């Protein structure tokens, strides 16, 4: 079952017992954001075939959660769940709503919600015209209504969305034996920051 912990002071924590986080099969929450009127969490729940499907949960108070396990986020047309769980890895709040990033290693997805996580629409497919046709696992994404979206993933891979997704890795990101990875990105009108490390 999915689990949430709550703290009023950041020191003492209690696990929240909410039926909305449970159910048959597996559920896991990977990211949570405050949208001002409540919280939205993202992760996965078991689909019909036993593989994870990307879902979100909403809460007005961090204690009561309702989920979309019966209504998973939409998938790119022609792309099945495959052999890996589809999940939301990150959520980012911006002036256009909520941006969700994830999918699976071979089927990257980015979604947008403009109604507080109740419904989600697919953003353009990062895999197109030979770009990332061998797969890329998107870890995080950031953007806004006025700033182009940026997504980062395994490799590391840095993608920027203008009229379509583009690979903008450049020479600053080492490849090969350094085994770099990127885990988080933040963006403002003036600067973009990506974080990660090297193994």
Secondary structure, DSSP 8 states (H G I E B T S, - for coil): ---EEE-SSSSS-EEE--GGG--SS-EEEEEEEE-SSSEEEEEEEE-TTSSEEEEEEEESSSS--EE-TTS-----TT---TTS--EEEEEEEETTEEEEEEE-SSSEEEEEESSTTSS-EE---S-BTTBTTT---EEEEE--SSS--EEEEBTTEEEEESSSEEE---TTS--GGG-EEEEEEEE-SS-EEEEEEE-
